[in-house]
Amino acid sequence: MYGKISSLWISLLMSLILFCGGIHVRAYLGINWGRMATQKFVPSMVVDLLLQNGIPELRLFQPSFNVLDAFAETNIGLGITLQENFLRNLVEQKQMDDYIHERVKVYTDQGVKFRYVYVGNEPFTKSLYMKKQFNGTTRYLKMARDALDKFNLPDVKATTPHFTDILANVTKPSEGDFREDIKGKMLDFLDCINRTGAPFFIHIFPIYSVNLYGFDVDFAFFDKKSNFKVVDGKNTYTNLFTFIYDTLVSALAKAGYGDMDIVVGQIGWPTDGYVSASEKNAERFYRGLLKYIAKKEGTPLRPNRDIDMYLLGLTDENMVVTDYGPYQRHWGIYKHDGVPKYKIDFTLQDRDIKPSVAKGTVRMPNRWCVFDGKTDHNETLVLKDYDFACAKSDCSAFGAGATCDHLSFTEKVSYAYNMLYQMGNQDMKKCKLLGATLTTNNPSTPDCDFPIEILTAEVVNSGSGLTKKY
């Protein structure tokens, strides 16, 4: 169904989508596509979605060869990530040269439009998942830059994204600085990307930040319904985004890089897994954010500027690590079956529309694995199977305030059993738990959906090693 799309058709379609029906907006809006999920869109389907929705840029976390193949001659700007398991095993420059050759140079020659190579991800974060800081970031950046230069790829920039916990003194933007424990490494990093003209990439999770700093949740939105505001001299901040952005601006200025370009590498609003994480709030957040970006107002410390950003993200990822919270598995604008969750206009024209539906997904049969609820089962053993099912699948919808938080014990066991069964492609072996039984009656409640997943089309290759020779 999804054969190779002709380059002429793609070029014409992108031109029509990006320039018709409104004024061209110079700031670009991209999207993240992580594939840590048991059910994944095929790459050609993603290309189709990007084209139909007028999304010109994609950040890719697992640059498998079949994915890169799909982006040839599409005119979609692509950024790929060098995973940490690759970097940790990197000993000599030749390894980096080989990687850049086979995943960037070769595909550039085939018409893939690369914009960035991301060297690692959030190396200085304080996250529990990243207990040990990742060392060597600047060295790996230089190696990536040397490899790109070797293959005459000066327009492909090498950089590393960071999370907002690199910042200190997050009380007033003018007081912003980098944490003392990373300041030396950060200065080396800034010098490196400044020499090559690469931007500073920052990840901003508003739902996380308002909770961390004790702000009113409405401060995360742009509709000025919050009574909370931050007054910083002559500047007043009425939303979290401009507050965090300008805190970073101040930190860069204190480090001697006040004019360094900033790109928001990840920003979004989850739809489940936490209080205030909902489809309604996600639509509200994006509507305000994209209207703000389209106006080109900039921020108090950088007024009248375009702000480039990548939304988080294309689809949910039910296998991603939840180091910040269960909501991390629910960033997707699309459900696993290719249906958009809410209205959003990627072209920045504030149209009241839902994105295009993905074509080509195959839904599995209407079968659910549930707990029979019989009281004669050993409760300890039921709990053991329940914990096992959650550990091996995805029970993030049980988070405090999430859509399935209200379920009874029997319903929660059923949900866990079903998630294991669905994420295992409805393999009967996954429904061999205590009290488990198959049903064709949908056990969903008005608030909690017991999903039927789509057929898995492929196994994700993280792109962490060399598997193809040229």
Secondary structure, DSSP 8 states (H G I E B T S, - for coil): ------HHHHHHHHHHHHHTTS---SS-EEEEE---SSS---HHHHHHHHHHHT--EEEESS--HHHHHHTTTS--EEEEEE-HHHHHT--SHHHHHHHHIIIIIHHHHTT-EEEEEEESS-TT---GGG-S----HHHHHHHHHHHHHHTT-TTSEEE-EEEGGGEE-TTSGGG-EE-GGGHHHHHHHHHHHHHHT--EEEEE-HHHHHHHTT--GGGGSSS---S--EEETTEEE-SHHHHHHHHHHHHHHHTT-TT--EEEEEE---SSSSTT-SHHHHHHHHHHHHHHHHHT-EETTEES---EEEES-SB--TTS--SS-GGGGG--SB-TTS-BSS---TTSS---------SS--B--S-EEEE---TTS-HHHHHHHHHHHHHHS--GGGSTTSTTTT--HHHHHHHHHHHHHHHTTT-GGGG-STTEEEESS----SS------B----------S-----
